[in-house]
Amino acid sequence: MRQPAILMAILWPLLLAAEEGSRVRYAGGTQADIPAHSDAKIEIQSPEALTLKTGKRTVAISYRDINGLEYGMRVSRRYLEAVLISPMFLLSKHKEHYLTISYLGADGKQQALVLQVNSKDIRPLLVGLEARTGHKVEYQDDEARKAGKG
């Protein structure tokens, strides 16, 4: 009797976190009414469509309409931190994770979302989108492939 209670106590925070979606930044794309660099949340729990929610706008994209997933990273040196804090930061790299979702809009035209994703959220998001859409993620390079597959 205690085992289900213990299991629920462990899994409950994970389930709550999963319901909230992943925090992302809309880096750009074809959504003209969403400003670039807007903070957003992507949710993929629904079996029919993903949703991207910004402060003022919610975009729902049917998984059937998604025809491409691409993942890549932009790696840069941390020069500002090195100048302001410590020269040791010159040895570290800053990695930004980008997910591009290509899909057909309601008008039948090709659309795209480019999202900057937190490093801890990228792998579950990629796996979830592959499962929901049936499309494999295309990786921009070997470093992105390693990061995306854990």
ROPATOR-5146 format. One line per 2 residues: number of its first residue (from 1); for each residue x, y, z of N, C-alpha, C. Coordinates in nm, 2 decimals, m for minus. Each point is the difference from the previous one (the first is absolute). Example, Ala and Ser with C-alpha at 12.3 -4.5 7.8 and 13.67 -1.06 7.14 Angstrom:
2
1> 1.32:m0.57:0.78:m0.09:0.12:0.00:0.09:0.12:0.00  m0.04:0.11:m0.07:0.09:0.11:0.00:m0.08:0.11:0.08
***
This chain:
150
1> 0.08:m0.12:0.00:m0.08:0.12:0.00:0.09:0.13:0.00  0.11:m0.01:0.06:0.09:0.12:0.01:0.07:0.02:m0.13
3> 0.02:m0.10:m0.08:0.08:0.02:m0.12:m0.07:0.09:m0.10  m0.13:m0.01:m0.03:m0.07:0.10:m0.09:0.01:0.14:0.05
5> m0.01:0.02:0.14:0.01:0.13:0.05:0.14:0.06:m0.02  0.10:m0.08:0.02:0.14:0.05:m0.02:0.02:0.03:m0.14
7> m0.04:m0.09:m0.09:0.01:0.02:m0.14:m0.07:0.13:m0.05  m0.12:0.02:0.05:m0.07:0.13:m0.03:0.07:0.12:0.05
9> 0.06:m0.01:0.12:0.07:0.11:0.06:0.12:0.04:m0.09  0.06:m0.10:m0.06:0.12:0.02:m0.08:m0.04:0.05:m0.14
11> m0.11:m0.06:m0.06:m0.04:0.03:m0.13:m0.08:0.13:m0.01  m0.07:0.04:0.10:m0.10:0.11:m0.01:0.07:0.13:m0.04
13> 0.12:0.04:0.06:0.06:0.12:m0.05:0.04:m0.01:m0.15  0.04:m0.12:m0.05:0.03:m0.01:m0.14:m0.12:0.01:m0.09
15> m0.11:m0.05:0.05:m0.13:0.01:m0.08:m0.04:0.14:m0.01  0.01:0.08:0.11:m0.04:0.14:0.01:0.09:0.08:m0.10
17> 0.13:m0.03:0.00:0.09:0.07:m0.08:m0.03:m0.03:m0.15  m0.03:m0.12:m0.03:m0.03:m0.04:m0.14:m0.13:0.07:m0.05
19> m0.10:0.02:0.09:m0.12:0.07:m0.04:0.03:0.15:m0.04  0.10:0.06:0.07:0.02:0.14:m0.03:0.07:0.03:m0.13
21> 0.06:m0.10:m0.06:0.07:0.02:m0.13:0.14:0.05:0.03  0.07:0.03:m0.11:0.14:0.05:0.00:0.00:0.14:m0.03
23> 0.08:0.07:0.08:0.02:0.15:m0.03:0.10:0.01:m0.12  m0.03:0.08:m0.09:0.08:0.02:m0.12:0.00:0.15:m0.03
25> 0.08:0.03:m0.10:0.00:0.14:m0.05:m0.03:m0.01:m0.15  m0.10:0.07:m0.05:m0.03:0.01:m0.14:0.11:0.08:m0.07
27> 0.09:m0.06:m0.07:0.11:0.07:m0.06:m0.04:0.06:m0.13  m0.10:m0.06:m0.06:m0.04:0.06:m0.13:m0.08:m0.11:m0.08
29> m0.04:0.04:m0.12:m0.08:m0.09:m0.08:m0.10:0.08:m0.08  m0.11:m0.07:m0.03:m0.10:0.06:m0.09:m0.12:0.06:0.08
31> 0.00:m0.01:0.13:m0.11:0.05:0.08:0.02:0.16:0.02  m0.05:0.07:m0.09:0.02:0.15:0.00:m0.05:0.07:0.12
33> m0.10:m0.06:0.06:m0.06:0.07:0.12:0.07:m0.04:0.13  0.10:m0.07:0.00:0.08:m0.03:0.11:0.14:0.06:m0.01
35> 0.03:0.10:0.08:0.13:0.06:m0.01:0.12:m0.09:0.02  0.10:0.01:m0.08:0.12:m0.08:0.02:0.06:0.02:0.14
37> 0.05:m0.11:0.06:0.06:0.00:0.13:m0.10:0.01:0.11  m0.13:m0.04:m0.03:m0.10:0.00:0.10:0.01:m0.13:0.09
39> m0.02:0.01:0.13:0.00:m0.11:0.08:m0.14:m0.08:m0.02  0.01:m0.13:0.00:m0.12:m0.08:m0.03:0.01:m0.13:0.07
41> m0.11:m0.08:m0.01:0.00:m0.13:0.05:m0.05:m0.09:m0.11  0.06:m0.12:m0.02:m0.04:m0.09:m0.09:m0.06:m0.12:0.07
43> m0.11:m0.05:m0.04:m0.07:m0.11:0.07:m0.02:m0.11:m0.11  0.04:m0.12:0.03:m0.02:m0.11:m0.09:m0.08:m0.12:0.06
45> m0.07:0.03:0.11:m0.07:m0.11:0.07:m0.13:m0.04:m0.08  m0.06:0.09:m0.07:m0.12:m0.03:m0.08:0.03:m0.10:m0.11
47> m0.08:m0.10:m0.02:0.03:m0.10:m0.11:m0.03:0.05:m0.14  m0.07:0.12:m0.01:m0.04:0.05:m0.13:0.10:0.11:m0.05
49> 0.04:0.09:0.09:0.07:0.12:m0.04:0.10:0.05:0.11  0.10:0.07:m0.05:0.09:0.07:0.10:m0.05:0.14:0.01
51> 0.02:0.06:0.11:m0.03:0.14:0.02:0.12:0.08:0.04  0.01:0.12:m0.06:0.10:0.09:0.04:m0.07:0.12:0.06
53> 0.02:0.03:0.12:m0.07:0.11:0.07:0.10:0.11:0.04  m0.03:0.12:m0.05:0.08:0.12:0.04:m0.10:0.08:0.09
55> 0.04:0.12:0.04:m0.08:0.08:0.09:m0.14:0.03:m0.06  0.00:0.03:m0.13:m0.12:0.04:m0.06:m0.06:m0.09:m0.10
57> 0.07:m0.10:m0.04:m0.04:m0.08:m0.12:0.03:m0.15:0.03  m0.10:m0.08:m0.05:0.02:m0.15:0.01:m0.01:m0.05:m0.14
59> 0.10:m0.08:m0.04:0.00:m0.06:m0.14:m0.01:m0.15:0.03  m0.10:m0.06:m0.07:m0.01:m0.15:0.00:0.03:m0.05:m0.13
61> 0.09:m0.11:0.00:0.04:m0.06:m0.13:m0.03:m0.15:0.01  m0.08:m0.05:m0.09:m0.03:m0.14:0.00:0.12:m0.08:m0.04
63> 0.02:m0.11:0.07:0.12:m0.08:m0.02:0.00:m0.05:m0.15  m0.12:m0.02:m0.06:m0.01:m0.05:m0.14:0.05:0.10:m0.09
65> 0.00:0.13:0.03:0.05:0.11:m0.09:0.15:0.02:0.01  0.06:m0.06:0.11:0.15:0.02:0.01:0.07:m0.09:m0.10
67> 0.09:0.06:m0.07:0.07:m0.08:m0.10:0.15:0.01:0.01  0.05:0.06:0.11:0.14:0.00:0.02:0.04:0.05:0.14
69> 0.10:m0.07:0.05:0.06:0.04:0.13:0.15:0.01:m0.01  0.06:0.11:0.04:0.14:0.01:m0.02:0.06:0.06:0.14
71> 0.11:m0.06:0.04:0.06:0.05:0.12:0.15:0.03:m0.02  0.04:0.11:0.06:0.14:0.04:m0.02:0.04:0.09:0.12
73> 0.13:0.03:0.01:0.05:0.08:0.11:0.09:0.11:m0.06  0.00:0.11:0.08:0.09:0.10:m0.03:0.09:0.01:0.12
75> 0.13:m0.01:m0.03:0.10:0.00:0.11:0.08:0.12:m0.01  0.01:0.07:0.11:0.08:0.13:0.00:0.08:0.00:0.13
77> 0.11:0.07:0.00:0.08:0.03:0.12:m0.06:0.10:0.08  0.02:0.00:0.13:m0.06:0.10:0.09:0.10:0.11:0.03
79> 0.01:0.09:m0.10:0.09:0.11:0.01:m0.04:0.10:0.10  m0.13:0.04:0.01:m0.04:0.10:0.09:0.02:m0.04:0.15
81> m0.03:m0.13:0.03:0.02:m0.05:0.13:0.15:0.00:0.03  0.08:m0.04:m0.10:0.15:0.00:0.02:0.05:0.14:0.04
83> m0.05:0.10:m0.07:0.05:0.13:0.03:m0.05:0.05:0.13  m0.12:m0.03:0.03:m0.06:0.06:0.13:0.03:m0.08:0.12
85> 0.01:m0.13:m0.01:0.01:m0.09:0.12:0.14:m0.07:0.01  0.03:m0.08:m0.10:0.12:m0.08:0.02:0.05:m0.04:m0.14
87> 0.13:0.00:m0.02:0.06:m0.06:m0.13:m0.03:m0.14:m0.02  m0.04:m0.08:0.11:m0.03:m0.14:m0.01:m0.12:m0.02:m0.09
89> m0.09:0.10:m0.01:m0.11:m0.02:m0.09:0.03:m0.01:m0.15  0.12:0.05:m0.03:0.05:m0.02:m0.14:0.01:m0.14:m0.04
91> 0.02:m0.09:0.10:0.01:m0.14:m0.03:m0.13:m0.07:m0.01  m0.11:0.06:0.04:m0.13:m0.06:0.00:m0.07:0.04:m0.13
93> m0.10:m0.08:m0.04:m0.08:0.03:m0.12:m0.14:0.02:0.04  m0.07:0.08:m0.06:m0.14:0.02:0.02:m0.08:m0.06:m0.12
95> m0.09:m0.09:0.03:m0.07:m0.07:m0.10:m0.15:0.04:0.00  m0.04:0.03:m0.12:m0.14:0.03:m0.01:m0.07:m0.10:m0.09
97> m0.11:m0.06:0.05:m0.06:m0.11:m0.07:m0.12:0.05:m0.08  m0.01:m0.03:m0.13:m0.11:0.05:m0.09:m0.07:m0.12:m0.06
99> m0.13:0.01:0.00:m0.09:m0.10:m0.06:m0.08:0.08:m0.10  0.00:m0.05:m0.13:m0.08:0.05:m0.10:m0.11:m0.10:m0.04
101> m0.12:0.05:0.01:m0.12:m0.08:m0.03:m0.06:0.05:m0.13  0.00:m0.08:m0.11:m0.06:0.04:m0.12:m0.14:m0.07:m0.02
103> m0.09:0.08:m0.05:m0.14:m0.06:m0.01:m0.08:0.08:m0.11  m0.11:m0.07:m0.04:m0.09:0.07:m0.09:m0.10:0.08:0.07
105> m0.02:0.12:m0.03:m0.10:0.09:0.07:m0.14:m0.03:m0.05  m0.10:0.06:0.06:m0.13:m0.02:m0.05:m0.03:0.04:m0.14
107> 0.09:0.09:m0.05:m0.02:0.05:m0.14:0.08:m0.09:m0.10  0.06:m0.11:0.05:0.07:m0.10:m0.08:0.14:0.05:m0.03
109> 0.05:0.11:0.05:0.13:0.05:m0.02:0.10:m0.05:0.11  0.12:m0.02:m0.04:0.11:m0.05:0.09:0.02:0.11:0.11
111> 0.01:m0.04:0.12:0.02:0.09:0.12:0.12:m0.06:0.08  0.05:0.08:0.09:0.11:m0.05:0.09:0.00:0.08:0.13
113> 0.04:m0.07:0.10:0.03:0.06:0.13:0.14:m0.03:0.04  0.08:0.10:0.04:0.14:m0.03:0.05:m0.01:0.04:0.15
115> 0.03:m0.10:0.08:m0.01:0.01:0.14:0.14:m0.02:0.07  0.03:0.08:0.09:0.12:m0.02:0.08:m0.05:m0.07:0.13
117> 0.06:m0.12:0.02:m0.04:m0.09:0.11:0.10:m0.01:0.11  m0.04:m0.01:0.12:0.09:m0.03:0.11:0.07:m0.13:m0.01
119> 0.13:m0.01:0.03:0.07:m0.13:m0.02:m0.06:m0.12:0.08  m0.06:0.03:0.11:m0.06:m0.11:0.08:m0.14:m0.05:m0.07
121> m0.06:0.08:m0.08:m0.12:m0.03:m0.06:0.01:m0.06:m0.14  0.11:0.01:m0.06:0.01:m0.03:m0.15:m0.02:m0.15:m0.02
123> 0.06:m0.08:0.07:m0.01:m0.15:m0.03:m0.14:m0.05:0.02  m0.07:0.03:0.11:m0.14:m0.04:0.01:m0.09:0.06:m0.11
125> 0.02:0.12:m0.04:m0.07:0.07:m0.10:0.02:m0.07:m0.13  0.12:m0.03:m0.04:0.03:m0.07:m0.13:m0.06:m0.14:0.00
127> 0.01:m0.07:0.11:m0.06:m0.14:0.00:m0.15:0.01:m0.01  m0.06:0.09:0.07:m0.15:0.01:0.00:m0.05:0.04:m0.14
129> 0.07:0.10:m0.06:m0.04:0.04:m0.14:0.02:m0.11:m0.10  0.11:m0.08:0.01:0.01:m0.11:m0.09:m0.11:m0.10:0.02
131> m0.04:m0.03:0.12:m0.11:m0.09:0.03:m0.13:0.05:m0.05  m0.03:0.12:0.02:m0.13:0.06:m0.04:m0.01:0.02:m0.15
133> 0.11:0.04:m0.07:m0.01:0.04:m0.14:0.03:m0.12:m0.09  0.08:m0.10:0.05:0.05:m0.11:m0.09:0.11:0.04:m0.08
135> 0.06:0.12:0.01:0.11:0.05:m0.07:0.13:m0.01:0.08  0.11:m0.03:m0.06:0.13:m0.01:0.07:0.05:0.15:0.00
137> 0.07:0.03:0.11:0.07:0.13:0.01:0.12:0.00:m0.09  0.02:0.10:m0.08:0.12:0.02:m0.08:0.10:0.08:0.09
139> 0.12:m0.05:0.01:0.10:0.07:0.08:0.09:0.08:m0.09  0.03:0.13:0.04:0.09:0.08:m0.09:0.14:m0.05:m0.01
141> 0.05:m0.06:0.11:0.14:m0.05:0.00:0.01:m0.11:0.11  0.12:m0.06:0.01:0.03:m0.11:0.09:m0.02:0.05:0.15
143> 0.05:0.12:0.02:m0.01:0.05:0.14:m0.15:0.01:0.04  m0.09:0.05:m0.09:m0.14:0.01:0.03:m0.06:m0.14:0.02
145> 0.05:m0.10:m0.08:m0.05:m0.14:0.01:0.03:m0.05:0.14  0.13:0.02:0.04:0.04:m0.05:0.14:m0.09:0.06:0.11
147> m0.02:0.13:m0.01:m0.07:0.08:0.10:m0.15:m0.04:0.00  m0.06:m0.03:m0.12:m0.14:m0.03:m0.01:m0.03:m0.14:0.04
149> 0.10:m0.09:m0.01:m0.03:m0.14:0.04:0.05:m0.04:0.13  0.05:0.10:0.07:0.05:m0.03:0.14:0.12:m0.07:0.01
***
